[in-house]
Amino acid sequence: MKKICLFPVRKPASLISIIVAALSTGFVAAAPGFAEDTVVPGGIYIWPVPPEADKVRFGNKPVMVYQQHAVVGIPIKQPVGPARLTYTHQGQSRTHTFTVSGKQYSEQHITLENQNMVTPPEETLVRIRREASRQRALYNQQLPSQDLSAGFVKPLQGITTSLFGHQRFFNGQPRNPHSGLDIAADTGTPIQAAANATVSLADDLYFNGKTLFLDHGDGLVTMYCHMSELLVKEGDRVVQGQNIGKVGTTGRVTGPHLHWSVSLNGSRVDPLTFLAEFNSLVKQAGR
Ligand SMILES: [Zn+2]
């Protein structure tokens, strides 16, 4: 059998030659720099805003600017190719173009015993539409900035049962892509606020069950669904790590879990990407 050597034995490789070899094969990650990261539908684009630039917008919606960086939510249905931010600079309208790359999200097939959660009965449609438009309005709301200098934390430790972006089929019928992250834990397990916020919704919704919206200001909203109990009410100010509710099975579920979603400039984005990118921005700004 042939022996496999990573480096020539007779002539030991110096550290520099190892690094050069690694670089030439693309083994070493690119130097940190948000602009170099790949931007995908359902992801985030972080852009260092030029000094004196103002009113950054994407798809005509205001974009969050944190520590002089635009934090742009990319809709999951965003076409691949060039995308444009608009802003004003010394009174002039400007644009900044960046590229959105493709991402293949996998399929997920789910069986629900309650057919009313797949094809809701006629009499519930008015309620469902009313709830959808209320949630949309809250996602698009612009509240004042909160102190986010501690970054964001995962609201529940548990088993990840579904990732963001799965193409979903309920009892064989295609539905919208999964708009959040599912974390399973026992019913009654406490759920924590991901960051400082104001509670903008605390209600029992048809599909989402007992739900909270936490508004972190500047169009950044996190949502917590399917809870058994809500521990805060609309208008409350919450701090990071505060218990806000308990894991449950309310709404469209197959078992006890938290559906957690993150919304930026009116678009739901991958919560895991958001945690990594936003926390890295906070860390960089804190240096
Ligand atoms: Zn979910």
Residues whose N, C-alpha, C, O or C-beta is under 5 A from the ligand:
A	BS01	ZN	G180 L181 D182 H259
